[in-house]
Amino acid sequence: MRKTSLVLLASALPLAVQAANTEFTFGGYVKLDAMMSTYSDGPLTVGLGEDFYVPAAIPTGGDETTSFDMNAKSSRFNLKSVSTLDNGEKVTAFFEMDFLASGQGTERITNAYAPRLRHAFFNYGNLTFGQTWTTFMNTGALPETVDFLGVSDGTVFARQPQIRYTMGDFQFALENANTTLDGSGDTALTDDNTLPDIVARYNMKMGDHAFTVSAIARQFATQDGAGVDESANGFGINVSGKIMVGGDDLKFSYTTGNVSRYVGLSQLPDAITSGSSIEPTDVTGAFVAYRHHWNSQMRSTLAYSMYDAEQDDGVERSSNSTRLNLMYSPTKAVTYGVGVEYTMANIDKDGVEGDMSRIHFTAKYSF
């Protein structure tokens, strides 16, 4: 027994020396979601729509259906380290995973789902390397919703590998590029881009209020091996922020441009191939949300979100949703009981509509 202890102690010494200059912290939350959903033209065929609100998953052209779903897949775990280097500078690393969007596992017996990578990055000086939220997205403007995302129609949403430089309130980033193309009714994801997505962002504060303006430049490209080797450029802009109204807050976001992959959870392809050219999709997305604190433990958010897009071939897509919730936190770490959200949503696919109404309950413990 003593020999084993000595061996373990000896093997732990290198880690102990390293840990003397590194501080580790972990966090995350355990979250249960339960949803009762009614679809005017169901049934739901895209499984991801059972986990959270995905506008494109709303069925069209069928009969009304109602379904109940319960899961804990949005539960997450993260690990953070802050190390002091030999030169006295610090490097921060962050890693996080959850279990959403997993193709593994069923609800039949064990509900076992594979973890997915959310964040994996490190900061050194003014530079960030790795996967995290796109610089084009302002997470500080996202409203508090029971749904994983809530304002899915109108918000910028993407996590991806990038190199980001921060200089005061300015941020500049080179981010992973991908193009979704629609040529003959089939959507394909291509990796033929020769340039990364380029993002510039400016954050500003005015008292308790906060605003962000960001712009993105993109390349759309395809090489199909059959003589088609084309590319086109696209641009987009986002304005978002938070305005304090006494103890309440008003959050908003407006995005427009050739940013289909970034807005509305990619309801339409980034571009279409038309003959020997690529024509980018024009997208507009927006949301506004007002949160009122009833008291120190209870608050409500009323949010409206919209999306509108048109392809060069005349294909149109629009969706919108309205949600109202009541959140109750007996302590800072726990939200449960009355964490109920009611969602009304509509999607229009070239004149064919579908509606969804959902009552969503959650219980969450953060650690």
RODO-2510 file (C-alpha; in nm, 4 decimals, decimal comma):
residues 367
     n   res          X          Y          Z
     1     m     0,0000     0,0000     0,0000
     2     r     0,2792     0,2418     0,0902
     3     k     0,4709     0,1518    -0,2280
     4     t     0,1657     0,2260    -0,4371
     5     s     0,1226     0,5601    -0,2646
     6     l     0,4853     0,6533    -0,3350
     7     v     0,4472     0,5649    -0,7013
     8     l     0,1322     0,7746    -0,7285
     9     l     0,3035     1,0635    -0,5513
    10     a     0,6025     1,0461    -0,7851
    11     s     0,3822     1,0401    -1,0949
    12     a     0,1856     1,3397    -0,9665
    13     l     0,4931     1,5600    -0,9088
    14     p     0,5206     1,6929    -1,2692
    15     l     0,1518     1,7845    -1,2646
    16     a     0,1898     1,9504    -0,9247
    17     v     0,4813     2,1625    -1,0466
    18     q     0,2855     2,2676    -1,3532
    19     a    -0,0296     2,3323    -1,1494
    20     a     0,1660     2,5685    -0,9247
    21     n     0,1633     2,8176    -1,2155
    22     t    -0,1853     2,7257    -1,3428
    23     e    -0,5264     2,7872    -1,1953
    24     f    -0,8023     2,5481    -1,3006
    25     t    -1,1754     2,6165    -1,2730
    26     f    -1,4712     2,4205    -1,4037
    27     g    -1,8368     2,5042    -1,4525
    28     g    -2,1499     2,4365    -1,6503
    29     y    -2,5047     2,3376    -1,5719
    30     v    -2,7524     2,0525    -1,5596
    31     k    -3,0717     2,1375    -1,7491
    32     l    -3,3987     1,9524    -1,8053
    33     d    -3,6264     2,0593    -2,0902
    34     a    -3,9856     1,9462    -2,1373
    35     m    -4,1893     2,0631    -2,4381
    36     m    -4,5454     2,0250    -2,5601
    37     s    -4,5535     2,1255    -2,9271
    38     t    -4,8403     2,1570    -3,1738
    39     y    -4,7647     2,1761    -3,5468
    40     s    -5,0338     2,2900    -3,7900
    41     d    -4,8831     2,0866    -4,0739
    42     g    -4,6902     1,8123    -3,8942
    43     p    -4,5446     1,5738    -3,8077
    44     l    -4,1943     1,6993    -3,7293
    45     t    -3,9331     1,5309    -3,9500
    46     v    -3,6164     1,7147    -3,8405
    47     g    -3,5153     1,5693    -3,5017
    48     l    -3,3205     1,8778    -3,3991
    49     g    -3,6506     2,0655    -3,3754
    50     e    -3,7403     1,8479    -3,0768
    51     d    -3,4431     1,9890    -2,8833
    52     f    -3,4925     2,3604    -2,9476
    53     y    -3,6661     2,5994    -3,1865
    54     v    -3,5367     2,5482    -3,5421
    55     p    -3,7491     2,7561    -3,7853
    56     a    -3,6716     2,5424    -4,0915
    57     a    -3,7880     2,2311    -3,9039
    58     i    -4,1505     2,3515    -3,8802
    59     p    -4,3488     2,1155    -4,1091
    60     t    -4,5566     2,2427    -4,4014
    61     g    -4,8231     2,0704    -4,6082
    62     g    -4,9529     1,8106    -4,3637
    63     d    -5,2059     1,7549    -4,0848
    64     e    -5,1996     1,9010    -3,7342
    65     t    -5,0042     1,6996    -3,4794
    66     t    -4,9087     1,7392    -3,1130
    67     s    -4,6045     1,5886    -2,9456
    68     f    -4,4371     1,5835    -2,6045
    69     d    -4,0590     1,5715    -2,5666
    70     m    -3,8275     1,5710    -2,2653
    71     n    -3,4473     1,5708    -2,2603
    72     a    -3,1356     1,6820    -2,0723
    73     k    -2,9141     1,7193    -2,3798
    74     s    -2,8406     2,0896    -2,3345
    75     s    -2,6577     2,0169    -2,0064
    76     r    -2,2968     2,1294    -2,0420
    77     f    -1,9538     2,1153    -1,8800
    78     n    -1,6578     2,3485    -1,9225
    79     l    -1,2991     2,3679    -1,8028
    80     k    -1,0879     2,6835    -1,7848
    81     s    -0,7186     2,7267    -1,7085
    82     v    -0,5140     3,0417    -1,6481
    83     s    -0,1372     2,9885    -1,6588
    84     t     0,1457     3,2262    -1,5764
    85     l     0,4273     3,1767    -1,8272
    86     d     0,8021     3,2099    -1,7796
    87     n     0,7926     3,5649    -1,9166
    88     g     0,5294     3,6662    -1,6609
    89     e     0,2451     3,6862    -1,9133
    90     k    -0,0743     3,4839    -1,8833
    91     v    -0,2460     3,2444    -2,1225
    92     t    -0,6102     3,1429    -2,0767
    93     a    -0,7584     2,8260    -2,2244
    94     f    -1,1259     2,7285    -2,2341
    95     f    -1,2986     2,4040    -2,3317
    96     e    -1,6726     2,3298    -2,3292
    97     m    -1,9048     2,0551    -2,4479
    98     d    -2,2722     1,9593    -2,4339
    99     f    -2,4904     1,6848    -2,5864
   100     l    -2,7246     1,8669    -2,8256
   101     a    -2,7473     1,7856    -3,1967
   102     s    -2,6214     1,4329    -3,1334
   103     g    -2,6927     1,1699    -3,3946
   104     q    -2,6136     0,8979    -3,1426
   105     g    -2,8585     0,7562    -2,8919
   106     t    -3,2337     0,7021    -2,8752
   107     e    -3,5083     0,7624    -2,6209
   108     r    -3,5951     0,3934    -2,6114
   109     i    -3,3822     0,2773    -2,3167
   110     t    -3,0816     0,4796    -2,1977
   111     n    -3,1064     0,8173    -2,3767
   112     a    -2,7282     0,8074    -2,4308
   113     y    -2,6021     1,0933    -2,6454
   114     a    -2,2560     1,1798    -2,7719
   115     p    -2,0842     1,4956    -2,6463
   116     r    -2,0187     1,7711    -2,9001
   117     l    -1,7502     2,0366    -2,9048
   118     r    -1,8771     2,3867    -2,8299
   119     h    -1,5643     2,5839    -2,7462
   120     a    -1,1931     2,5044    -2,7568
   121     f    -0,9709     2,8129    -2,7634
   122     f    -0,6943     2,9982    -2,5840
   123     n    -0,6113     3,3664    -2,5370
   124     y    -0,2565     3,4981    -2,5326
   125     g    -0,2076     3,8717    -2,5219
   126     n    -0,4464     4,0297    -2,7722
   127     l    -0,4879     3,7118    -2,9741
   128     t    -0,7461     3,4334    -2,9599
   129     f    -0,6887     3,0998    -3,1352
   130     g    -0,9409     2,8157    -3,1620
   131     q    -1,3144     2,7565    -3,1839
   132     t    -1,5619     2,9924    -3,0206
   133     w    -1,8483     3,2293    -3,1072
   134     t    -1,8027     3,4053    -3,4387
   135     t    -1,6839     3,7637    -3,3959
   136     f    -1,9828     3,8629    -3,6107
   137     m    -2,2156     3,7595    -3,3247
   138     n    -2,2901     3,9666    -3,0132
   139     t    -2,3771     3,7158    -2,7405
   140     g    -2,4388     4,0034    -2,4975
   141     a    -2,7517     4,0941    -2,6952
   142     l    -2,9140     3,7499    -2,6666
   143     p    -3,2279     3,7587    -2,4509
   144     e    -3,3022     3,5228    -2,1630
   145     t    -3,5217     3,2440    -2,2993
   146     v    -3,6198     2,8956    -2,1848
   147     d    -3,5429     2,7650    -2,5339
   148     f    -3,1756     2,6967    -2,6049
   149     l    -3,1644     2,9916    -2,8473
   150     g    -3,5163     3,1334    -2,8617
   151     v    -3,4791     3,4111    -3,1184
   152     s    -3,3533     3,1647    -3,3795
   153     d    -3,5163     3,3445    -3,6741
   154     g    -3,3353     3,6750    -3,6431
   155     t    -3,0075     3,6252    -3,4600
   156     v    -2,6553     3,5657    -3,5829
   157     f    -2,5483     3,2266    -3,4476
   158     a    -2,2278     3,0366    -3,5231
   159     r    -1,9312     2,8850    -3,3433
   160     q    -1,6254     2,8168    -3,5551
   161     p    -1,2427     2,8062    -3,5650
   162     q    -1,0824     3,1489    -3,5939
   163     i    -0,7878     3,3771    -3,5271
   164     r    -0,9026     3,6954    -3,3543
   165     y    -0,7119     4,0109    -3,2652
   166     t    -0,8557     4,2451    -3,0014
   167     m    -0,7395     4,6043    -2,9699
   168     g    -0,9450     4,7885    -2,7097
   169     d    -1,3019     4,8031    -2,8384
   170     f    -1,2022     4,6839    -3,1863
   171     q    -1,1874     4,3197    -3,2924
   172     f    -1,0636     4,1712    -3,6198
   173     a    -1,0906     3,8036    -3,7113
   174     l    -1,0145     3,5487    -3,9808
   175     e    -1,2707     3,2703    -3,9474
   176     n    -1,3389     2,9326    -4,1052
   177     a    -1,5259     2,9642    -4,4351
   178     n    -1,7904     2,7335    -4,5776
   179     t    -2,0383     2,7782    -4,8607
   180     t    -2,3792     2,6156    -4,8904
   181     l    -2,4834     2,6073    -5,2553
   182     d    -2,8140     2,5217    -5,4238
   183     g    -2,7910     2,4391    -5,7911
   184     s    -3,0702     2,1985    -5,8869
   185     g    -3,2760     2,1680    -5,5736
   186     d    -3,0004     1,9918    -5,3812
   187     t    -2,8068     2,1782    -5,1141
   188     a    -2,4367     2,1031    -5,0819
   189     l    -2,1793     2,2257    -4,8330
   190     t    -1,8494     2,3078    -5,0052
   191     d    -1,5005     2,3642    -4,8690
   192     d    -1,3686     2,5176    -5,1887
   193     n    -1,3187     2,8669    -5,0468
   194     t    -0,9682     3,0061    -5,0918
   195     l    -1,0208     3,2892    -4,8418
   196     p    -1,1400     3,2876    -4,4783
   197     d    -1,4414     3,4886    -4,3655
   198     i    -1,3145     3,8315    -4,2561
   199     v    -1,4888     4,0050    -3,9635
   200     a    -1,4417     4,3517    -3,8143
   201     r    -1,6256     4,4584    -3,4989
   202     y    -1,6534     4,7609    -3,2729
   203     n    -1,7982     4,7472    -2,9195
   204     m    -1,9125     5,0635    -2,7456
   205     k    -2,0618     5,1535    -2,4083
   206     m    -2,2702     5,4551    -2,3141
   207     g    -2,3284     5,4438    -1,9400
   208     d    -2,5214     5,1234    -1,8684
   209     h    -2,6033     5,0748    -2,2365
   210     a    -2,3945     4,8618    -2,4730
   211     f    -2,3859     4,8474    -2,8537
   212     t    -2,1965     4,6517    -3,1179
   213     v    -2,1454     4,7086    -3,4900
   214     s    -1,9842     4,4317    -3,6941
   215     a    -1,9222     4,3652    -4,0622
   216     i    -1,8279     4,0513    -4,2513
   217     a    -1,6773     3,9855    -4,5944
   218     r    -1,7152     3,6366    -4,7437
   219     q    -1,6214     3,4348    -5,0473
   220     f    -1,8564     3,1772    -5,2026
   221     a    -1,6774     2,9190    -5,4142
   222     t    -1,7241     2,5803    -5,5772
   223     q    -1,5127     2,3406    -5,7827
   224     d    -1,7251     2,0476    -5,8929
   225     g    -1,4588     1,8619    -6,0883
   226     a    -1,6653     1,8920    -6,4069
   227     g    -1,5314     2,2214    -6,5301
   228     v    -1,7227     2,4471    -6,2911
   229     d    -1,4791     2,6630    -6,0941
   230     e    -1,6573     2,9756    -5,9804
   231     s    -1,6530     3,2196    -5,6912
   232     a    -1,8395     3,5275    -5,5752
   233     n    -1,8104     3,7732    -5,2882
   234     g    -2,0644     3,8648    -5,0224
   235     f    -2,0947     4,1166    -4,7409
   236     g    -2,3066     4,1623    -4,4311
   237     i    -2,3537     4,3930    -4,1347
   238     n    -2,4957     4,3511    -3,7846
   239     v    -2,6048     4,6148    -3,5338
   240     s    -2,7023     4,4930    -3,1873
   241     g    -2,7067     4,5951    -2,8263
   242     k    -2,8668     4,6285    -2,4861
   243     i    -3,0500     4,9335    -2,3517
   244     m    -3,1209     4,9540    -1,9802
   245     v    -3,4664     5,0765    -1,8803
   246     g    -3,4358     5,1234    -1,5068
   247     g    -3,3813     4,7706    -1,3751
   248     d    -3,5177     4,6156    -1,6962
   249     d    -3,3405     4,5724    -2,0280
   250     l    -3,4234     4,5938    -2,3980
   251     k    -3,2087     4,3823    -2,6304
   252     f    -3,2076     4,3963    -3,0090
   253     s    -3,0260     4,2837    -3,3219
   254     y    -3,0521     4,3684    -3,6915
   255     t    -2,8566     4,1828    -3,9611
   256     t    -2,8613     4,2179    -4,3368
   257     g    -2,6533     4,1042    -4,6324
   258     n    -2,5198     3,7819    -4,7838
   259     v    -2,5106     3,5991    -4,4499
   260     s    -2,7469     3,3057    -4,4915
   261     r    -2,5208     3,0612    -4,3065
   262     y    -2,4958     3,2961    -4,0113
   263     v    -2,8619     3,3990    -3,9595
   264     g    -3,1803     3,2010    -3,8950
   265     l    -2,9915     2,8721    -3,8457
   266     s    -2,9170     2,8598    -4,2194
   267     q    -3,2702     2,8326    -4,3549
   268     l    -3,1544     2,8854    -4,7140
   269     p    -2,8233     2,8146    -4,8908
   270     d    -2,5624     3,0918    -4,9017
   271     a    -2,5897     3,1123    -5,2780
   272     i    -2,7196     2,9383    -5,5884
   273     t    -2,5359     2,8333    -5,9031
   274     s    -2,6914     2,9960    -6,2056
   275     g    -2,5278     2,8763    -6,5268
   276     s    -2,1596     2,9523    -6,4826
   277     s    -2,2028     3,2059    -6,2001
   278     i    -2,2761     3,2066    -5,8274
   279     e    -2,5487     3,4370    -5,6973
   280     p    -2,5474     3,5065    -5,3181
   281     t    -2,8693     3,4920    -5,1151
   282     d    -2,9954     3,8173    -4,9622
   283     v    -3,0977     3,7835    -4,5964
   284     t    -3,2494     4,0133    -4,3349
   285     g    -3,2924     3,9036    -3,9743
   286     a    -3,3858     4,0896    -3,6580
   287     f    -3,5145     4,0485    -3,3040
   288     v    -3,6198     4,2653    -3,0133
   289     a    -3,6692     4,1478    -2,6538
   290     y    -3,7781     4,3239    -2,3376
   291     r    -3,7084     4,1724    -1,9944
   292     h    -3,8954     4,2892    -1,6859
   293     h    -3,7953     4,1980    -1,3300
   294     w    -4,1034     4,1394    -1,1160
   295     n    -3,8845     4,1050    -0,8078
   296     s    -3,5359     3,9800    -0,7169
   297     q    -3,6285     3,6193    -0,8012
   298     m    -3,8814     3,6434    -1,0842
   299     r    -3,8625     3,7997    -1,4298
   300     s    -4,0245     3,7754    -1,7732
   301     t    -3,9019     3,8250    -2,1297
   302     l    -4,1220     3,9127    -2,4280
   303     a    -3,9341     3,8599    -2,7556
   304     y    -4,0116     3,8873    -3,1261
   305     s    -3,7843     3,7488    -3,3973
   306     m    -3,8067     3,7578    -3,7789
   307     y    -3,6239     3,6297    -4,0859
   308     d    -3,6650     3,7095    -4,4546
   309     a    -3,4522     3,5787    -4,7410
   310     e    -3,4641     3,5633    -5,1200
   311     q    -3,2515     3,3761    -5,3712
   312     d    -3,1694     3,5028    -5,7176
   313     d    -3,3995     3,2388    -5,8732
   314     g    -3,7010     3,3816    -5,6876
   315     v    -3,7093     3,1278    -5,4042
   316     e    -3,8261     3,3028    -5,0865
   317     r    -3,8257     3,2049    -4,7219
   318     s    -3,9583     3,3890    -4,4190
   319     s    -4,0266     3,2997    -4,0576
   320     n    -4,1131     3,4731    -3,7360
   321     s    -4,1747     3,3820    -3,3745
   322     t    -4,3027     3,5422    -3,0569
   323     r    -4,2311     3,4101    -2,7089
   324     l    -4,3220     3,5033    -2,3546
   325     n    -4,1739     3,3423    -2,0448
   326     l    -4,1759     3,3548    -1,6683
   327     m    -3,8479     3,2632    -1,4984
   328     y    -3,8119     3,1933    -1,1279
   329     s    -3,4784     3,1556    -0,9462
   330     p    -3,4993     3,0893    -0,5716
   331     t    -3,1171     3,1244    -0,5703
   332     k    -2,8716     3,2520    -0,8299
   333     a    -2,7652     2,8989    -0,9235
   334     v    -3,1123     2,7480    -0,9681
   335     t    -3,3873     2,8314    -1,2154
   336     y    -3,6905     2,6059    -1,2051
   337     g    -4,0600     2,5669    -1,1271
   338     v    -4,2120     2,8512    -1,3257
   339     g    -3,9469     2,8620    -1,5959
   340     v    -4,2218     2,8318    -1,8579
   341     e    -4,2126     2,9770    -2,2086
   342     y    -4,4899     2,9970    -2,4668
   343     t    -4,3822     3,0224    -2,8302
   344     m    -4,5845     3,1028    -3,1411
   345     a    -4,3961     3,0561    -3,4688
   346     n    -4,4702     3,0657    -3,8408
   347     i    -4,2695     2,9779    -4,1500
   348     d    -4,3469     3,0547    -4,5153
   349     k    -4,1741     2,8456    -4,7832
   350     d    -4,2672     2,9969    -5,1193
   351     g    -4,6270     3,0543    -5,0108
   352     v    -4,6664     2,7248    -4,8222
   353     e    -4,7023     2,7996    -4,4528
   354     g    -4,6657     2,6082    -4,1299
   355     d    -4,7258     2,7085    -3,7696
   356     m    -4,5972     2,5882    -3,4355
   357     s    -4,7060     2,6610    -3,0798
   358     r    -4,4988     2,5307    -2,7904
   359     i    -4,5129     2,5315    -2,4115
   360     h    -4,1623     2,4811    -2,2769
   361     f    -4,0661     2,4076    -1,9162
   362     t    -3,7108     2,3991    -1,7840
   363     a    -3,5258     2,3278    -1,4606
   364     k    -3,1605     2,4296    -1,4472
   365     y    -2,8809     2,4153    -1,1926
   366     s    -2,5605     2,6065    -1,2687
   367     f    -2,2319     2,5254    -1,1012
***
